[in-house]
Amino acid sequence: MKEGPNIAQIGALIGDPARANMLSALMAGKALTATELAEAGGITLQTASGHLSKLEAGGLISQRKQGRHRYFALADEAVGKLLEGIMGFAASRGHLRHQPGPKEPALRKARICYDHLAGDYGVRMLDSLISAGAISTSGEKLELTGDGEAHLKSIGIDVTGLKSSRRPLCRSCLDWSERRAHLAGSLGKALLSNFFERGWARRSQNSRSILFTSEGERQFLLLFPLEA
């Protein structure tokens, strides 16, 4: 009898094409209905319900009821990290399932990865914070410095509140398009939320792209000047 984690079970859950498409849709960080996920998976609602039950039983998604509707989301940040890692590995091996099109440059420039900024701008942000001494690195471990804490507080980030959370403050997340790290964790989420609140950027309605306004882009590039 084999012992240890059952990676075959997780691999089988993610490996089904319809379920993979549904999980990818949930990487946008939004809770979606079964109907929306069926459309993302290219399958019927009845078939989608069976897939969703399997994903929930496997600990990959969770659901909540609101009125007559049920909404599904990734179970937690660990699932997002797992999926982004698989995407990065697939991209590095040339396993791309679409032809380049108008959405591709926008996704590569800036997109949401579960709840934080990814793509060229996500990597640029982390590189700039490291270069400025706001974040220190030790291998893949990231740590906010004292200078970084003061700087982030000056732009409206409640670092003290973030530190009280059980979630890691800074975490490295492999970016599938840049194949380098971007910033995840509660700080990554707080920074992206800050950009939204300032009106610098908004989420695309039809993809994971993050769209910056002209002024928002100008401010972002001033704040994070180091190119990825």
Secondary structure, 3 states (H helix, E strand, C coil): CCCCCCHHHHHHHHHCHHHHHHHHHHCCCCCEEHHHHHHHHCCCHHHHHHHHHHHHHCCCEEEEEECCEEEEEECCHHHHHHHHHHHHHHHHCCCCCCCCCCHHHHHHHCEEECCEEECHHHHHHHHHHHHCCCEEEECCEEEECHHHHHHHHHCCCCHHHHHCCCCCCCEEEECCCCCCEEEEHHHHHHHHHHHHHHCCEEECCCCCEEEECHHHHHHHHHHCCCCC
